[in-house]
Amino acid sequence: MDVSLAVSLQGGPDPQRGIGVVAPFDFALDRELWRWVPDGVSLRLTRTPFVPVEVSLDLARLVSEHETLGEAVRALAASEPEVVAYACTSGSFVGGVAGERAMCEAMTAAGDVASVTTSGALLEALEELGARRVAIVTPYTESVTRSLEEYLAEAGVAVTGRAFLGLTRHIWKVPYRSVVDMARQAVVGAADALFISCTNLPTYDAIPQLEAELRMPVLSANQVTMWAALRRIGVYAVGSYQALLIRTAGPHEEPPPPPAPPVPPAVPPVAQPEEQEGWT
């Protein structure tokens, strides 16, 4: 038999803990969500049904209807996630604080599983950081951005500055450069943190750069969603140089001490001239 074809079937992959994710039908950043997830945890994603509506308050309401969420959570239940996250910022703030709580209750009832939303996770992260004044960046229109401000105000969080793009589609195509430029425009007052809204807006690699430049914690929709969902199952999100993750990181083992340098072999001393035989 050709040895190269011999395959061992013993063992298999390690068991994976599961996080269910319900995202809007146009969500395009699955890979970004995975970047916050440590080994040992898998994401199980599903999307809400397509509706021919551009990004707006109307769309936010449509993709967050309790019946829609319930069907999505029941579909995810077959894979037995330990927690379900609704990954949509506008869909979870459009109904205010009470609406966000009702969404979590509806998802939990549908799947008998703990539930979080992006906007609820945002308030959790701001509380963790002690941030009561935030600057905000969004890709939305002015009306959707204003709705986010109203949600934050209801939760007791003041918005010190804002910047938005006015987009109604193709948000996932926005480059990091535009995100960074908006952040610089938004931070005009005394803010405790910056929040970059919309789970369809790429942010992962922009966060460390902005934190270093702006000297404040930077939160993004996908970051807080994954952070809160993982937190529900006692797991820490991963990510380099992100203030939220550093602040809430779990205990780390002390690295092993470096190995001792090798002991050089003994070398017999060289006799000095006055010690050499026959010296006078």
Secondary structure, DSSP 4 states (H G I P E B T S, - for coil): --GGG----SS-PPP-EEEEEEE-TT---HHHHHTTPPTTEEEEEEEPPP-S--SSHHHHHHTT-HHHHHHHHHHHHTT--SEEEE--HHHHHTTHHHHHHHHHHHHHHHHTSEEEEHHHHHHHHHHHHT--EEEEEESS-HHHHHHHHHHHHHTT-EEEEEEE---SS-GGG--HHHHHHHHHHH--S--SEEEE--TTS--TTHHHHHHHHHTS-EEEHHHHHHHHHHHHTT-----TT-HHHHHT----PPPPPPPPPPPPPP-PPPPPGGGSTT--
